[in-house]
């Protein structure tokens, strides 16, 4: 899906104005899948987000729930090296260590994440590349917010 870019759409509903917490989630525009903020890796600045069968390890995002005005980089890793879905379909020549673990993955790539608005709730854009390649696959996701 080289160069694929999904257009943004707005979700209806009343927005809760409280700050974001680690169970933040976004719905991918044009897809049935979601991106879920799973956790902050203890002792690091890495936030872990889950999208389908991959995890996004985003540097500098852990614990940041307001003023998210910068670009965040990191890596995505397949949950299992036998998976060839979501972003790309090839094993890399080198394995990448799973942050916070001794495991490695051969299906991985670079990721860039940015927030459309600096504070919660905000749509996000995610751009990924396979292995060391620059991003060539983009998605936009709208925040999932509770109704009051």
C-alpha positions as a LaTeX table, in Angstrom:
\begin{tabular}{lrrr}
\hline
Residue & $x$ (\AA) & $y$ (\AA) & $z$ (\AA) \\
\hline
Unk1 & 0.00 & 0.00 & 0.00 \\
Unk2 & 2.75 & 2.38 & $-0.96$ \\
Unk3 & 1.69 & 6.01 & $-0.80$ \\
Unk4 & $-1.78$ & 5.25 & 0.54 \\
Unk5 & $-3.28$ & 8.17 & 2.43 \\
Unk6 & $-6.70$ & 8.06 & 4.05 \\
Unk7 & $-8.77$ & 11.22 & 4.33 \\
Unk8 & $-10.01$ & 12.41 & 7.75 \\
Unk9 & $-13.66$ & 12.30 & 8.79 \\
Unk10 & $-15.28$ & 13.58 & 11.95 \\
Unk11 & $-17.00$ & 11.40 & 14.52 \\
Unk12 & $-20.15$ & 12.63 & 16.26 \\
Unk13 & $-20.69$ & 12.74 & 19.99 \\
Unk14 & $-19.97$ & 14.85 & 23.00 \\
Unk15 & $-16.33$ & 15.16 & 23.94 \\
Unk16 & $-15.19$ & 14.53 & 27.49 \\
Unk17 & $-12.82$ & 17.33 & 28.45 \\
Unk18 & $-10.68$ & 15.41 & 30.91 \\
Unk19 & $-7.03$ & 14.73 & 30.06 \\
Unk20 & $-6.12$ & 11.62 & 28.14 \\
Unk21 & $-5.12$ & 8.48 & 30.00 \\
Unk22 & $-3.24$ & 5.40 & 28.91 \\
Unk23 & $-6.40$ & 3.74 & 27.58 \\
Unk24 & $-6.81$ & 6.37 & 24.87 \\
Unk25 & $-8.04$ & 5.03 & 21.53 \\
Unk26 & $-8.54$ & 6.18 & 17.95 \\
Unk27 & $-10.62$ & 4.74 & 15.10 \\
Unk28 & $-8.80$ & 4.47 & 11.76 \\
Unk29 & $-10.61$ & 6.52 & 9.12 \\
Unk30 & $-11.89$ & 4.20 & 6.40 \\
Unk31 & $-11.03$ & 1.00 & 8.31 \\
Unk32 & $-12.77$ & $-0.97$ & 11.07 \\
Unk33 & $-9.58$ & $-1.10$ & 13.17 \\
Unk34 & $-8.50$ & 1.03 & 16.08 \\
Unk35 & $-5.24$ & 2.25 & 17.56 \\
Unk36 & $-5.12$ & 1.79 & 21.34 \\
Unk37 & $-2.68$ & 3.47 & 23.73 \\
Unk38 & $-1.71$ & 0.39 & 25.74 \\
Unk39 & 0.93 & 1.56 & 28.19 \\
Unk40 & 4.00 & 3.58 & 29.00 \\
Unk41 & 7.12 & 1.43 & 29.34 \\
Unk42 & 8.33 & 1.85 & 32.91 \\
Unk43 & 11.57 & 3.77 & 33.27 \\
Unk44 & 11.46 & 5.05 & 29.67 \\
Unk45 & 9.82 & 7.78 & 27.62 \\
Unk46 & 8.31 & 5.14 & 25.29 \\
Unk47 & 4.55 & 4.82 & 24.85 \\
Unk48 & 3.18 & 1.57 & 23.40 \\
Unk49 & 0.23 & 1.75 & 21.00 \\
Unk50 & $-1.46$ & $-1.29$ & 19.45 \\
Unk51 & $-2.79$ & $-1.37$ & 15.88 \\
Unk52 & $-4.01$ & $-4.71$ & 14.58 \\
Unk53 & $-1.15$ & $-7.21$ & 14.83 \\
Unk54 & 1.57 & $-4.64$ & 15.41 \\
Unk55 & 2.70 & $-2.46$ & 18.27 \\
Unk56 & 3.98 & 1.07 & 17.86 \\
Unk57 & 6.79 & 2.08 & 20.24 \\
Unk58 & 6.70 & 5.87 & 20.29 \\
Unk59 & 9.68 & 7.67 & 21.85 \\
Unk60 & 8.96 & 10.74 & 23.99 \\
Unk61 & 5.19 & 10.21 & 24.20 \\
Unk62 & 5.00 & 8.35 & 27.54 \\
Unk63 & 3.14 & 10.44 & 30.10 \\
Unk64 & 2.49 & 13.29 & 27.66 \\
Unk65 & $-1.25$ & 14.00 & 27.57 \\
Unk66 & $-1.25$ & 17.75 & 26.87 \\
Unk67 & 0.71 & 20.00 & 24.52 \\
Unk68 & 1.40 & 17.18 & 22.07 \\
Unk69 & 2.55 & 19.64 & 19.45 \\
Unk70 & 5.72 & 17.89 & 18.31 \\
Unk71 & 6.47 & 15.02 & 15.98 \\
Unk72 & 7.08 & 11.67 & 17.70 \\
Unk73 & 9.23 & 8.97 & 16.13 \\
Unk74 & 9.73 & 5.34 & 16.92 \\
Unk75 & 9.39 & 1.85 & 15.54 \\
Unk76 & 6.55 & $-0.54$ & 14.83 \\
Unk77 & 7.02 & $-4.26$ & 15.39 \\
Unk78 & 4.83 & $-7.16$ & 14.34 \\
Unk79 & 3.49 & $-9.19$ & 17.26 \\
Unk80 & 4.81 & $-12.27$ & 15.48 \\
Unk81 & 7.38 & $-12.56$ & 12.65 \\
Unk82 & 5.02 & $-14.84$ & 10.71 \\
Unk83 & 2.55 & $-11.94$ & 10.32 \\
Unk84 & 2.65 & $-10.06$ & 7.06 \\
Unk85 & $-0.20$ & $-7.60$ & 7.40 \\
Unk86 & $-1.10$ & $-4.03$ & 8.28 \\
Unk87 & 1.86 & $-1.96$ & 7.10 \\
Unk88 & 4.21 & $-4.09$ & 5.01 \\
Unk89 & 4.93 & $-7.68$ & 4.11 \\
Unk90 & 8.64 & $-8.39$ & 4.22 \\
Unk91 & 11.08 & $-9.45$ & 6.88 \\
Unk92 & 13.94 & $-7.04$ & 7.43 \\
Unk93 & 17.58 & $-8.04$ & 7.01 \\
Unk94 & 18.18 & $-7.21$ & 10.67 \\
Unk95 & 16.09 & $-7.98$ & 13.73 \\
Unk96 & 14.84 & $-5.23$ & 16.05 \\
Unk97 & 14.76 & $-5.72$ & 19.82 \\
Unk98 & 11.30 & $-5.32$ & 21.35 \\
Unk99 & 11.57 & $-2.40$ & 23.81 \\
Unk100 & 11.24 & $-3.61$ & 27.40 \\
Unk101 & 11.89 & $-7.23$ & 26.38 \\
Unk102 & 14.67 & $-9.58$ & 25.29 \\
Unk103 & 12.64 & $-10.67$ & 22.25 \\
Unk104 & 13.44 & $-9.56$ & 18.71 \\
Unk105 & 11.33 & $-9.20$ & 15.57 \\
Unk106 & 12.27 & $-9.36$ & 11.90 \\
Unk107 & 9.03 & $-7.70$ & 10.74 \\
Unk108 & 9.35 & $-4.06$ & 11.78 \\
Unk109 & 9.83 & $-0.52$ & 10.54 \\
Unk110 & 10.03 & 3.15 & 11.35 \\
Unk111 & 7.00 & 5.13 & 12.48 \\
Unk112 & 6.20 & 8.82 & 12.84 \\
Unk113 & 3.19 & 9.96 & 14.83 \\
Unk114 & 1.76 & 13.44 & 15.16 \\
Unk115 & $-1.33$ & 14.94 & 16.75 \\
Unk116 & $-3.57$ & 17.26 & 14.75 \\
Unk117 & $-4.36$ & 19.29 & 17.91 \\
Unk118 & $-1.98$ & 19.59 & 20.87 \\
Unk119 & $-4.48$ & 18.55 & 23.57 \\
Unk120 & $-6.89$ & 15.67 & 24.15 \\
Unk121 & $-8.93$ & 14.66 & 22.24 \\
Unk122 & $-7.04$ & 14.92 & 18.98 \\
Unk123 & $-6.94$ & 13.03 & 15.70 \\
Unk124 & $-3.56$ & 11.45 & 14.96 \\
Unk125 & $-1.59$ & 10.79 & 11.81 \\
Unk126 & 0.71 & 7.80 & 11.59 \\
Unk127 & 3.29 & 7.29 & 8.84 \\
Unk128 & 5.22 & 4.05 & 8.61 \\
Unk129 & 8.04 & 2.58 & 6.60 \\
Unk130 & 9.36 & $-0.94$ & 6.32 \\
Unk131 & 12.67 & $-1.66$ & 8.06 \\
Unk132 & 14.88 & 1.47 & 7.79 \\
Unk133 & 12.83 & 3.00 & 4.94 \\
Unk134 & 11.15 & 6.37 & 5.27 \\
Unk135 & 7.40 & 6.29 & 5.70 \\
Unk136 & 5.40 & 5.24 & 2.68 \\
Unk137 & 2.09 & 4.28 & 4.33 \\
Unk138 & $-0.09$ & 6.80 & 6.15 \\
Unk139 & $-3.27$ & 6.63 & 8.18 \\
Unk140 & $-5.42$ & 9.14 & 9.99 \\
Unk141 & $-7.34$ & 8.15 & 13.10 \\
Unk142 & $-10.06$ & 10.02 & 14.96 \\
Unk143 & $-10.24$ & 9.91 & 18.78 \\
Unk144 & $-12.84$ & 7.67 & 20.37 \\
Unk145 & $-14.45$ & 9.69 & 23.14 \\
Unk146 & $-17.14$ & 8.86 & 25.70 \\
Unk147 & $-20.53$ & 10.47 & 25.55 \\
Unk148 & $-21.67$ & 12.32 & 28.65 \\
\hline
\end{tabular}
